[in-house]
Amino acid sequence: MNSISEFEQFLSEDMKELFGECIKRGDVLRSLVENMGVTNSSVIFEAAFETDMDPETLYPVLHFHTTLAQNIEDELVPKIVMGLNELNTAISAGAFPAFGCFGYYAPLQQVYLSYRMPVNLEAPEAERQNIRFYLGSLYDQLDLFVDFVLFLCEDPETITLEEYMDYLDSITDLNNIDLRIKALEKYLEELEKEGTKEE
């Protein structure tokens, strides 16, 4: 196998297996990833080979793009961008290593996670394993951080990244989603009480 269209077929199958669906629109493969985080959120995941690359480029580039939040209020953008920068530092140099980076796209008022990787079409099985590893890692990454991103977009004052990381540490042994929800609610209540005392 050495064509992009053949590789897209494998990618589509892997996305269906992990996310439950995959729709192709034009050159873009798209899935709606549901039940993420304690808040049971949905995100839009897309994958596409970039077509405007230099023809001399050795390997085509596969671009993964995840939309986490939309219709962001303009007055919240500076604090949201600051929070996303802190999150990017945490996933690139902190205790939760992950792929890609979070960002804010002003024209569509969206918060996204983006990652690009070159693909060697002459080594399809090895590359497919790489992509499967990335997709599994992405699923875990979204499950961990989608709640923080949504809190950030709703009200950047709700919880700091440091506080959220403390919360993640406190639930590492909780495999039951109901217990995680209760732990998060309790943690946010405590933060709110502390904030009221300080005022």
N, C-alpha and C positions, 0 to 999 in steps of 0.2 A: 504494500500500500504506500503510495507516495503522493496522493492528491488531497487537497484541503477538503473536498466534498466527502471523501471516504472517511477522513478523520472526524469531520463534523457528525457523521452518522454514529460513530462510536461515542463521541461526546454527548450526543443527544440521548443515547441509551443509558449512559452513566448518570446524566442529570435526572432522567425518569426514575432510575433505580433509587437514587438518593432523595430526590425532592418530590417524587410522585407524579410529576408531569413535565413535559417539555414541548413548547410550541415554537415553530420556526416562522419568523416574519422577516421576509427579505433574507439578509445574510445573518440575522441575529437569532440565536437560540435563547428562549426565555422560559423561566419557571417562577411560579409563585411559591415561595418557601413559607410555610405556615407553622404556627405553634412554637415560635422562637421566644426564649427567655421566660421569665416568670410571668410577664405581662401577656403571654400567648400572642405575640405580634406576628405580622406577616411582612415579608420583604420581597422585592422583585429582584431576581437574579438573572443576569444576561451574560452571554458569552458570544464573542464574534472574532474572527480573524480580521486583522486590520489590512485593508486593501490598498492603502495609499503609501505603502512602504517603498523604499528605494529598491528597484529590481535587482540590485547587486547584493541586497541583504541575504546573508547565508540562510537564515531560518525565518519563516513567517512568524508573526507575533500574534498570540492569542490573548485577547483582552477580556478580563472578567470584570463585570460592573454590577454592584448591588445597590439598589435604592432603599434606604432605610426610613426616610421621613420626607414629607413634601409640604408645600405651602407654609414655609417657615416665615414667621413674622419678622419684618425688616429690623425692628428695634432690638430683637433678640440676637441677631446675627453676630455682632462682635463677641459676645460672651460665648455663643455656641462655637464659633471658630476657635476661641481660646481653649475651650473644653476639648474640642477635637484634636487640637495640637498636643494637649497633655496626654490624650489617649494614644495618639500616634507615638509619642515618646515611650509610653508604657509598653506598647506592643513591639517596638523596635529595639528597646534597650532595657526593658523592665522584666518583671517576673512572669509575664504572660506573652511570650514571643508568638508572633503571628505574621501572616503575609499581607502585603498591600498597605494602603493608607486610607484613612477617613478624610473626607473633605466636604466643602460646601460649594454647590454649583448655583451661582446667583441667578442666571437666566431662567431656571426652572424652580428656584427656591427649594432645592433638594439637598439632603445630606446623603452621601454615598460612601461606599467602600470600593476601591479600585485596585486591580492587580494585573500586571502584564507579564507574560512569559513567552520566550522564544520556543518554538516547537520544531524538532528535527523529524520531518516526515519520513526519513529513511530508517528511523528506529521507532516505529509506531507502538510496539508493545511497551518499551521502556517509557516512552512519553505518556502513554495512556496510564501507566502506573503513577507517574508523576502527577498527572492531572487528578486522578482518583484520590491521591494523598492530599492534594490541595483542596479538593471539594470537601473531603471529610474534615480537614482542618478548618475550612471556612465555616462549615456547619457548627463546629464547636465554638469558633470565634464569635459568630453571630449569637449563638445561644448565651454566651457569657456577657456580651457587650451591648446587645440591642436594647436592653432595659436602660442602661446608662445613657445611650444616645437619645432614647425617647424622653427620659427625664430632662435631659439637657435641652431638647427642642421645645418641650412644654414650658419649662421654667428652669433656666440655668442655675437658679439659686437653690433648687430642691436638694441637691446632693453634689458634693465635690467628688472628683475622681478618687482622691485618697479615701474618702468615706466609703465610696462604692467598692474599692479594693478591699477595705476592711470587711465589708459585708460579704464579698466573695470568699474571703478567708474563713468567715464564720459558717458558711454553708458547704464547705468542701466535702463534709461527710454526710450531707443530707441528699439522699438520692430520690426522696419522695417530693414531687412537685408541690403538693399541698403544704408540706413543711417549709419548703423554700418560700412560698408565697407568704405564709405566716411570719417567717423570719424577716422578710423584706418589709412587710407592713409594720412589724414591731420596731425594726431599725429606723424606718422613716418617722414613726411616731416619736421615738426617742430623740432623733435629730430636731424634730419640730419643737419638742419641749425644751431642749437645750437652747434653741434659738430664741424662744419666748423668754427664758430666764435671762439671757444676755441683754435683751431689749429692756 
